[in-house]
Amino acid sequence: MSPSNAAVASSPKLLDRVRWHLRVKHYSIRTEQAYVDWIRRYILFHHKRHPNELAEKEITDFLTYLAVEKRVAASTQNQAFAALLFLYQQVLDRKIDFSGLSLSR
């Protein structure tokens, strides 16, 4: 195994990192399960692309899909948004401009 492959193999997977950050911040197990599920759905919605490759437009596309196609309740959409906000700000340490995010309702 090359050194770069070894580093990738030894680094924690994204969803494990999400779990770790949630636990360090003492989030409930139910919140952890919900956030991990929303982040997994977000990644699958974007054909398994890593969230580092995605930004505001893809977040808006996912949340709009939930509202328009899946017809989820506003509170459900807000939970998905909170999970993605946590992912980008706490886990990936990325500054995403969520202020201009407009959700379809």
C-alpha positions, 0 to 999 in steps of 0.5 A: 500500500502506498503512503497516500493510500495508507493515510486514506485507509487509516483516516476515519470515514466521514460518517464516523467523523460526524458521529464523533463530533456529535458525541463530543458535543453531547448530542442525543443518540436520536439526534446522532442517528437522524443527522447521520441518516440525513447526511447519508441521504444527501450524499446518495442524492448527489450520486455518492459525491463527497460533500467537499465537492458540493456547496450551496446549490447542491444543498438547496437542490436536496432540500427543495427535493425533500419539500417538492418531491417527497412532500416532507413537513417543514420541521423535517426539512429543517432537521435535514438542514440542521444536519447539513449545517452541522456537517459543513460547519462542525465536521468539514470546517467549511464556511458555506453561505447559508444566508442566501439559501432559499427553500421551496415551500 
